[in-house]
Amino acid sequence: MKNIAVIGGQWGDEGKGKIVDYIAKNIDVVVRSQGGANAGHTVIVNDKKYIFHLIPSGIIHENVKAIIGNGMVLDLPELMDEIRILNKNGIKTAGRLFISNRAHITLPFHKYVDQQSEKISGKKKIGTTGRGIGPTYMDKIARVGIRVADLYDKNVLKEKLEAGVGKANELYGRLYGAIPFSYYEIAGDLAAYADMIKPYTADTVFLINKFVKNGLSFLLEGAQATLLDVDFGTYPYVTSSNSSIGGLFTGSGFNPFLLDKTIGIFKAYCTRVGEGPFPTEQNGDTGEFLRQKGYEFGATTGRPRRCGFFDLVGAKYSCMINGFSDIALTKLDVLSGLESVSVCTGYEIEDKRIDEFPSQISILAKAKPIYKIFEGWNDNIRDIKQFDALPVQAKKYIKYIEDKLKTNISLIATGPERQNLIER
């Protein structure tokens, strides 16, 4: 298999960073295509934790080229911090990291309005990270955004930035009483960052296709997850980009017909950060057990994640949209110690059984999960390398999910470290 996509199958935080790191050892190029600093992909190598918000996780492997695609939105201070941390830890970025000149830039007023709108939303808040992702995409769709390429055209940058700052000061001053944003301060910061990132900047659409012609292999690294997709997720409690398979192509310029394998990443249970319906959520002792044992706190925000049992209804929907050829099941070790483990096989909504994931959140919010209950296990499974060596109860649990999703579970993560992985 030459070209592989990795996509989150639930509400994010499935452990995509770990799986990308594992696969990338045999890959030439890793590409991220959507989202921005709202992502948090964690890789642990020799007890050293790396958290990536913008740079593809595969860059830890010295043979890998990493591309930040055109579909991403960039927080330049965050990007430079990540570059510095990598270089400080002996991971070279020069000649290996490429930033699309078509990617859009997140500006201070994007972050400000993101945070303020959440504050005044009350019960209708989305649960955004406050990183300015949505407002940056809004400007992109409104065709007034600033792209990386604009940093190197003084006239274009001046025109766009003056308009953006003027609009922000007029609108946000009136709505929120914001202290006026300084055009000169923002312009000065952008000029400084433009110099810093210039060695990395490229038209990555042509670069990707040049690498394709040269026979290089690709890993497309999805951020967020399918049930957070702006079109297919639990709208409006979603991210601001297409975080299912379509976003990988529109956000990179990679030809979809060249893809050989699509791997869906699912936790052995479910989590969600922020607001929105979550049918299998456990608010009692079980939810707290999963949160503490799985260290379910956001890599980007530090917020505690909501925890619950595996949801087959959402998982089937995700498999249908993305056409997964394989599944990587992560954090199986977290379930060790529970007396029983449940899988949601359907929803009961107003005395009717529903087996399809509803498009309306008002309906999903009423869903009562129908569970199949499995016997739990107490074994420490982190050092297990073979599927047959897993506890009988764990194997039954995995095989049931595999059978219902009609997709091979070819990777099973049994802990946070690189070596805590079973390949089937």
PyMOL commands that set and color helices and strands:
alter all, ss='L'
color gray80, all
select helices_A, chain A and resi 16-24+57-60+76-88+108-119+122-124+133-141+148-152+154-176+183-200+204-213+226-228+245-250+256-258+285-293+312-322+332-335+361-364+387-389+392-405
alter helices_A, ss='H'
color red, helices_A
select strands_A, chain A and resi 3-8+29-32+41-45+48-52+65-68+73-74+97-100+104-105+201-202+218-221+261-267+270-272+306-308+310-311+326-330+340-349+352-354+368-375+408-413+421-423
alter strands_A, ss='S'
color yellow, strands_A
deselect
rebuild
show_as cartoon
